Amino acid sequence: GDSPAFPFQLPCSWGALYFRGYWRAFMEFNRLRAAPPFYSEALEAMQRGDRERREVLGDPVLAIPGSRASTWPRSWKRFLIDYMYGRGDVMLYPSAPRNRISSLSFSTTYMEKGDHS
Protein backbone atom coordinates (compact mmCIF):
# COMPACT_ATOMS: atom_id res chain seq x y z
CA GLY A 1 0.00 0.00 0.00
CA ASP A 2 0.86 3.63 0.29
CA SER A 3 1.38 3.55 4.05
CA PRO A 4 4.88 4.62 5.20
CA ALA A 5 4.95 1.79 7.78
CA PHE A 6 3.24 -1.44 8.71
CA PRO A 7 2.92 -3.50 11.94
CA PHE A 8 4.25 -7.05 11.96
CA GLN A 9 4.39 -9.64 14.76
CA LEU A 10 7.82 -11.06 13.88
CA PRO A 11 10.58 -9.01 15.53
CA CYS A 12 13.78 -8.16 13.72
CA SER A 13 17.13 -8.69 15.42
CA TRP A 14 19.14 -6.85 12.75
CA GLY A 15 18.99 -3.07 12.87
CA ALA A 16 15.97 -2.85 15.18
CA LEU A 17 15.35 -0.09 17.70
CA TYR A 18 14.08 -1.21 21.10
CA PHE A 19 13.08 1.46 23.61
CA ARG A 20 14.64 1.22 27.08
CA GLY A 21 11.48 0.45 29.07
CA TYR A 22 10.36 -2.24 26.67
CA TRP A 23 13.82 -3.81 26.51
CA ARG A 24 14.12 -3.88 30.31
CA ALA A 25 10.71 -5.54 30.63
CA PHE A 26 11.74 -8.12 28.02
CA MET A 27 15.05 -8.76 29.78
CA GLU A 28 13.19 -9.48 33.03
CA PHE A 29 10.90 -11.88 31.14
CA ASN A 30 13.95 -13.46 29.47
CA ARG A 31 15.67 -13.93 32.84
CA LEU A 32 12.70 -16.01 34.01
CA ARG A 33 11.91 -17.72 30.69
CA ALA A 34 15.49 -18.86 30.07
CA ALA A 35 15.78 -20.57 33.47
CA PRO A 36 14.33 -23.73 35.03
CA PRO A 37 11.59 -24.94 35.01
CA PHE A 38 10.94 -23.30 31.59
CA TYR A 39 14.36 -23.94 30.06
CA SER A 40 16.98 -26.68 30.29
CA GLU A 41 20.31 -26.39 28.50
CA ALA A 42 20.81 -30.15 28.86
CA LEU A 43 17.46 -30.96 27.21
CA GLU A 44 18.09 -28.44 24.44
CA ALA A 45 21.40 -30.14 23.67
CA MET A 46 19.47 -33.36 23.02
CA GLN A 47 17.07 -31.80 20.49
CA ARG A 48 16.16 -34.14 17.63
CA GLY A 49 15.37 -33.35 14.02
CA ASP A 50 16.74 -30.97 11.43
CA ARG A 51 15.49 -27.69 9.99
CA GLU A 52 11.68 -27.71 9.71
CA ARG A 53 11.55 -31.14 11.40
CA ARG A 54 13.28 -30.04 14.61
CA GLU A 55 11.35 -30.87 17.75
CA VAL A 56 9.87 -28.12 19.89
CA LEU A 57 12.16 -27.11 22.75
CA GLY A 58 10.99 -26.79 26.32
CA ASP A 59 7.45 -27.33 27.54
CA PRO A 60 5.19 -27.79 24.48
CA VAL A 61 2.46 -25.88 26.33
CA LEU A 62 4.63 -22.75 26.00
CA ALA A 63 5.26 -23.24 22.26
CA ILE A 64 3.62 -20.79 19.88
CA PRO A 65 1.34 -22.78 17.55
CA GLY A 66 2.86 -23.13 14.07
CA SER A 67 5.99 -21.14 14.96
CA ARG A 68 9.42 -22.51 14.09
CA ALA A 69 10.90 -20.13 16.67
CA SER A 70 9.95 -22.69 19.33
CA THR A 71 12.57 -25.00 17.79
CA TRP A 72 15.52 -22.57 17.71
CA PRO A 73 18.27 -23.61 20.15
CA ARG A 74 20.52 -20.93 21.68
CA SER A 75 18.29 -18.10 20.44
CA TRP A 76 17.45 -15.00 22.47
CA LYS A 77 15.05 -13.99 19.69
CA ARG A 78 13.01 -17.12 20.38
CA PHE A 79 12.18 -15.66 23.79
CA LEU A 80 11.50 -12.21 22.34
CA ILE A 81 8.97 -13.82 20.01
CA ASP A 82 7.39 -15.59 23.04
CA TYR A 83 7.23 -12.26 24.88
CA MET A 84 5.70 -10.34 22.00
CA TYR A 85 3.22 -13.10 21.16
CA GLY A 86 2.04 -13.34 24.77
CA ARG A 87 1.49 -9.59 25.00
CA GLY A 88 0.08 -9.17 21.50
CA ASP A 89 2.90 -6.77 20.58
CA VAL A 90 4.05 -5.86 17.08
CA MET A 91 7.03 -4.09 15.57
CA LEU A 92 6.65 -1.18 13.20
CA TYR A 93 8.47 -1.69 9.90
CA PRO A 94 9.05 0.93 7.19
CA SER A 95 7.39 0.27 3.86
CA ALA A 96 9.64 0.23 0.81
CA PRO A 97 8.45 1.78 -2.44
CA ARG A 98 7.42 -1.06 -4.76
CA ASN A 99 9.71 0.08 -7.57
CA ARG A 100 12.80 0.11 -5.29
CA ILE A 101 12.22 -2.96 -3.15
CA SER A 102 15.06 -5.03 -4.63
CA SER A 103 17.73 -2.38 -3.99
CA LEU A 104 16.56 -0.90 -0.68
CA SER A 105 18.05 -1.92 2.66
CA PHE A 106 17.57 -0.50 6.13
CA SER A 107 20.18 -2.67 7.86
CA THR A 108 22.90 -5.19 7.15
CA THR A 109 24.53 -8.16 8.80
CA TYR A 110 28.12 -9.22 8.84
CA MET A 111 27.17 -12.84 9.66
CA GLU A 112 29.29 -12.96 12.79
CA LYS A 113 30.17 -16.37 14.17
CA GLY A 114 27.23 -18.07 15.81
CA ASP A 115 24.05 -19.91 15.02
CA HIS A 116 21.83 -18.55 12.27
CA SER A 117 18.80 -20.66 11.47
C-alpha positions, 0 to 999 in steps of 0.5 A: 500500500501507500502507508509509510509503515506497517505493523508485523508480529515477527521481531527483527534482530538486525537493525531494530530499535528497542526502547529502554522500558520495553527492553528492560521488561523483556530482559526481566521476562527473558531472565525467568523464561530462560531458566528452570523450570521453563528452560533446560540447557541439557534438554536443548542439547538433546534436540532431535530433528533438522530444519523444519523437522526439529522438535519443539524445545521446552514445555510444548504448552509454551510453544507458539502454535505453528511457529518454528521459533519454538525450535531454535536452540541458543536463540534469544530472539526465540524468547523475544517472540514468546514475549511479543506473542504473549502480549500481542505486541508488534514491531513497526516496519518501514514500507519500501516503495514497490519500484525500489524494493530489490535495492533498498536496505535499512540494515545489514549483517556481517554474519558474525560467528554463531548460530543462524537458522 
